[in-house]
Amino acid sequence: MDDQEPGGRTPGEIEAARKLFAGSCEFVAGAASFESLPAIALPEVAFAGRSNVGKSSLINALVGQKGLARTSNTPGRTQELNFFGADAGPVIVDMPGYGYARASKRVVKNWTRLVFDYLRGRPNLRRVYVLIDARHGLKENDREALSLLDKAAVSYQVVLTKADKLKPEALAAIVTATRAGIAKRPAAHPEIIVTSADTGAGIETLRAEIAALAP
């Protein structure tokens, strides 16, 4: 039996995941309504999180392409579901950021409806990765998003971003607090993935998790 790498994956699984994400990944489609979603084909994994949590940077690090998902310093820029994919799959879905205070109630309502319709109506969706800024931990709007996922009965896993901004002791405390915060949530995966798009920490583990969901 292979020795396990950090995150519980074997070196063989890590290498297989690296190869899966080594090919070219391209923008497939953007959808601002349920009716405009692309046709169901390959398995999908989605990324959700507060505005400016680092979703685009993490997706770029995941696929090894700096400019695939556009990054922005303007909160709330992504207002639709963006689909990225390669021939081998899986399809990566960048969901609209939540928690942007300046967004109008109408915009927030439309985002919420689109996201919930997608979660409930996409049978090939394997998991949602909820990104949490490690510097701040779970906020109230994060908890609201997790409750939405619990209501939709969609499996999700928490990914801490920007872990390189914290000292080890502070990071360990955030991991413990976050684990406690999701312990009783019915749709939450118990393991938390700690990442940094800048240093590459946790990216291999995240790739392997996704590869295991969409062989």
C-alpha positions in Angstrom: 0.0 0.0 0.0 1.3 3.5 -0.9 2.4 5.9 1.8 -0.1 8.7 2.2 0.7 12.3 1.5 -0.7 15.2 3.6 -4.5 15.2 3.1 -4.8 11.5 3.1 -4.0 10.9 -0.6 -1.3 8.5 -1.8 1.6 9.6 -4.1 0.0 7.7 -6.9 -3.3 9.6 -6.5 -1.4 12.9 -6.3 0.4 12.1 -9.5 -2.7 11.0 -11.3 -4.4 14.2 -10.3 -1.5 16.3 -11.5 -1.7 14.7 -14.9 -5.5 15.3 -15.0 -5.0 19.0 -14.5 -1.8 19.2 -16.7 -3.6 19.7 -19.9 -5.1 22.8 -21.3 -8.2 24.1 -19.6 -10.5 26.7 -21.4 -13.5 28.9 -20.7 -16.6 27.0 -21.8 -19.5 29.3 -21.1 -21.0 31.8 -18.8 -24.6 31.5 -17.5 -26.7 34.3 -15.9 -29.8 32.2 -15.7 -30.8 28.5 -15.2 -32.0 28.4 -18.8 -28.7 29.4 -20.2 -26.6 26.7 -18.4 -24.5 24.6 -20.8 -25.6 21.1 -21.7 -24.8 18.5 -19.1 -21.7 16.5 -20.1 -18.8 15.8 -17.8 -18.9 15.8 -14.0 -18.7 19.3 -12.4 -17.2 20.7 -9.3 -18.1 24.3 -8.2 -16.2 26.9 -6.2 -18.1 29.3 -4.0 -17.0 32.0 -1.5 -17.3 35.6 -0.4 -16.3 38.3 -2.8 -12.5 38.7 -3.0 -11.8 35.4 -1.1 -9.4 34.4 -3.9 -11.6 32.1 -6.0 -10.1 33.1 -9.3 -6.5 32.9 -8.0 -7.2 29.4 -6.6 -8.8 28.1 -9.8 -5.8 29.5 -11.8 -3.4 27.7 -9.4 -5.5 24.5 -9.6 -5.2 24.3 -13.4 -1.7 25.9 -13.6 -2.9 28.8 -15.9 -2.4 32.3 -14.6 -5.1 33.9 -16.7 -7.9 31.4 -17.0 -10.2 32.8 -14.4 -9.9 36.6 -14.3 -9.0 38.1 -11.0 -10.2 41.5 -9.9 -9.8 43.9 -7.0 -13.4 44.9 -7.4 -15.8 42.9 -5.1 -18.8 41.4 -6.8 -17.5 41.5 -10.4 -18.4 37.9 -11.1 -22.2 37.9 -11.5 -22.8 34.7 -13.4 -21.8 31.0 -13.3 -18.6 30.6 -15.3 -17.7 27.1 -16.7 -14.1 26.0 -17.4 -13.2 22.6 -18.8 -10.8 20.3 -20.6 -11.3 17.2 -22.7 -10.6 14.9 -19.8 -12.8 16.8 -17.3 -14.0 17.6 -14.8 -15.7 20.9 -15.5 -14.9 23.7 -13.0 -17.7 26.1 -12.2 -16.8 29.6 -10.7 -19.9 30.7 -8.8 -20.8 34.4 -8.1 -19.1 35.8 -4.9 -21.5 36.4 -2.1 -21.5 38.9 0.8 -20.8 42.1 -1.2 -22.5 44.8 0.7 -22.8 47.3 -2.2 -24.8 44.9 -4.4 -28.4 45.8 -4.7 -31.1 43.7 -3.2 -32.3 42.8 -6.7 -28.9 41.6 -7.8 -28.4 39.6 -4.6 -31.9 38.0 -5.1 -31.0 37.1 -8.7 -27.7 35.6 -7.7 -29.3 33.6 -4.9 -32.0 32.2 -7.3 -29.4 31.3 -9.9 -27.1 29.6 -7.5 -29.9 27.6 -5.8 -31.5 26.6 -9.1 -28.1 25.4 -10.2 -27.4 23.5 -7.0 -30.8 21.7 -7.1 -31.0 21.1 -10.8 -27.5 19.9 -11.8 -27.3 16.1 -11.4 -23.7 16.0 -12.5 -22.5 18.4 -9.8 -20.2 16.3 -7.6 -19.2 18.8 -4.9 -19.1 22.5 -4.0 -15.8 23.8 -2.6 -16.6 26.7 -0.2 -13.6 29.0 0.0 -13.0 30.7 3.4 -10.4 33.4 3.9 -8.0 31.9 6.6 -7.4 35.3 8.0 -11.0 35.8 9.0 -12.6 32.3 9.4 -16.3 31.7 9.1 -18.4 34.8 8.8 -22.2 35.1 9.0 -22.6 35.3 5.3 -20.5 32.1 5.0 -22.8 30.4 7.4 -25.8 31.5 5.3 -24.1 30.0 2.2 -23.5 26.7 4.0 -27.1 26.6 5.1 -28.2 27.1 1.5 -26.0 24.2 0.5 -27.4 22.1 3.4 -30.9 22.9 2.2 -30.0 22.0 -1.4 -28.5 18.7 0.0 -25.3 19.3 -2.1 -22.1 17.9 -0.8 -19.6 20.6 0.0 -16.1 20.9 1.5 -14.4 24.0 3.1 -11.2 25.2 1.6 -9.2 27.8 3.5 -7.5 30.3 1.3 -4.5 32.7 1.8 -3.1 30.4 4.5 0.4 31.8 3.9 -0.8 35.1 5.5 -1.0 33.4 8.9 1.6 32.0 11.3 1.2 28.3 12.0 -0.3 28.7 15.5 -3.0 31.1 14.2 -3.7 28.9 11.2 -4.1 25.9 13.4 -6.6 27.8 15.6 -8.6 28.8 12.5 -8.7 25.2 11.2 -10.0 24.0 14.6 -12.6 26.7 14.8 -13.8 26.0 11.2 -14.0 22.3 11.8 -16.2 22.9 14.9 -18.3 25.3 12.8 -19.2 22.7 10.2 -19.3 19.6 12.5 -23.1 19.3 12.7 -23.9 20.4 9.2 -25.5 17.5 7.2 -23.9 18.2 3.8 -20.4 19.2 4.9 -17.4 17.1 4.2 -15.5 16.8 7.6 -12.0 17.4 6.2 -10.8 21.0 5.6 -8.3 21.7 2.8 -5.7 24.5 3.7 -4.4 26.3 0.6 -2.4 29.2 -0.7 -2.6 30.2 -4.4 0.7 32.2 -3.9 2.8 29.4 -2.5 0.9 26.4 -4.0 0.2 24.9 -0.5 -2.7 22.4 -0.6 -3.1 22.6 -4.3 -2.0 19.0 -4.9 -4.5 17.8 -2.2 -7.3 19.8 -3.8 -6.5 18.4 -7.2 -6.5 14.8 -5.8 -9.9 15.4 -4.0 -11.4 16.6 -7.3 -9.9 13.7 -9.3 -11.4 11.2 -6.9 -14.8 12.7 -7.4 -14.6 12.7 -11.1 -12.5 9.7 -12.3 
